[in-house]
């Protein structure tokens, strides 16, 4: 209450279960306040390490071999793998187009 009165920004973020997730940070292990899941008649809960893994695109078969605290840090520092795969495929496609363009320019000369 003291921090809130001063406007220091301490608080929490309730997730809209039908919406888009907030950013998962590596500090999530501390209190999980950035992303809390609402529960009917109970206090909100934080994500499980498995839920964090899913948000980052890891398959359910991915084994989490570390403590929950370490898992929260690692998933918070991770990039979303399906997104990076899509970006990589588009980069390769654009490089192929550039390569074909250069070949056709050389053939004209």
C-alpha positions as CSV (number, residue, x, y, z in Angstrom):
1,X,0.0,0.0,0.0
2,X,2.9,2.3,0.8
3,X,4.5,1.8,-2.6
4,X,1.1,2.1,-4.4
5,X,0.5,5.4,-2.6
6,X,3.8,6.7,-3.8
7,X,3.1,5.6,-7.4
8,X,6.1,3.2,-7.5
9,X,4.3,0.8,-9.8
10,X,4.3,-2.3,-7.7
11,X,1.4,-4.5,-8.5
12,X,0.5,-7.5,-10.5
13,X,-1.0,-8.5,-13.9
14,X,-4.0,-10.7,-14.2
15,X,-4.0,-12.7,-17.4
16,X,-7.0,-12.7,-19.7
17,X,-7.3,-16.5,-20.4
18,X,-8.9,-15.7,-23.8
19,X,-6.3,-13.1,-24.7
20,X,-2.6,-12.7,-25.4
21,X,-0.1,-13.5,-22.7
22,X,2.1,-10.8,-21.3
23,X,5.8,-11.0,-21.7
24,X,7.5,-13.7,-19.5
25,X,10.6,-12.3,-17.9
26,X,13.5,-14.1,-16.3
27,X,12.6,-12.5,-12.9
28,X,9.3,-14.4,-12.9
29,X,10.8,-16.8,-10.4
30,X,10.8,-14.0,-7.7
31,X,7.0,-13.6,-7.3
32,X,5.4,-14.2,-10.7
33,X,3.5,-11.0,-10.4
34,X,3.7,-10.1,-14.1
35,X,1.5,-13.0,-15.2
36,X,-1.1,-14.3,-12.7
37,X,-3.9,-16.7,-13.6
38,X,-7.3,-15.8,-12.2
39,X,-9.1,-18.5,-10.2
40,X,-12.7,-18.5,-9.2
41,X,-13.0,-17.9,-5.4
42,X,-9.3,-18.3,-4.8
43,X,-6.3,-16.0,-5.0
44,X,-4.6,-15.8,-8.5
45,X,-1.8,-18.3,-9.1
46,X,1.4,-18.0,-11.1
47,X,2.2,-20.1,-14.1
48,X,3.8,-23.4,-13.7
49,X,7.2,-24.0,-15.3
50,X,5.4,-26.3,-17.9
51,X,3.0,-23.4,-18.8
52,X,6.0,-21.1,-19.2
53,X,7.6,-23.7,-21.5
54,X,4.4,-23.8,-23.6
55,X,4.3,-20.1,-23.9
56,X,7.8,-20.1,-25.3
57,X,6.9,-22.8,-27.8
58,X,8.6,-25.8,-26.2
59,X,6.7,-29.1,-26.8
60,X,5.2,-31.0,-23.8
61,X,7.8,-33.7,-24.4
62,X,10.6,-31.2,-23.4
63,X,12.1,-32.4,-20.1
64,X,12.7,-29.6,-17.6
65,X,15.8,-31.0,-15.8
66,X,16.2,-28.1,-13.4
67,X,14.5,-26.6,-10.3
68,X,11.4,-24.5,-10.8
69,X,13.4,-21.3,-10.0
70,X,15.9,-22.2,-12.7
71,X,13.2,-23.1,-15.1
72,X,11.5,-19.8,-14.7
73,X,14.8,-18.0,-15.3
74,X,15.6,-20.0,-18.4
75,X,12.2,-19.8,-20.0
76,X,12.1,-16.1,-19.2
77,X,15.4,-15.7,-21.1
78,X,14.3,-17.9,-24.0
79,X,13.1,-16.8,-27.4
80,X,9.9,-18.2,-28.8
81,X,11.2,-21.0,-31.0
82,X,8.3,-21.3,-33.5
83,X,8.6,-17.6,-34.1
84,X,12.4,-17.8,-34.6
85,X,11.9,-20.8,-37.0
86,X,9.4,-18.7,-39.1
87,X,11.8,-15.7,-39.2
88,X,14.6,-18.0,-40.3
89,X,12.6,-19.5,-43.1
90,X,11.6,-16.0,-44.3
91,X,15.2,-14.9,-44.3
92,X,16.3,-17.9,-46.3
93,X,13.5,-17.3,-48.8
94,X,14.5,-13.6,-49.2
95,X,18.2,-14.5,-49.6
96,X,17.2,-17.0,-52.3
97,X,15.3,-14.3,-54.1
98,X,18.3,-12.0,-53.9
99,X,20.6,-14.7,-55.2
100,X,18.3,-15.4,-58.2
101,X,18.1,-11.6,-58.9
102,X,21.9,-11.4,-59.0
103,X,22.1,-14.4,-61.3
104,X,19.6,-12.9,-63.7
105,X,21.5,-9.5,-63.7
106,X,24.8,-11.3,-64.5
107,X,23.2,-13.2,-67.4
108,X,22.0,-9.9,-68.9
109,X,25.5,-8.5,-69.0
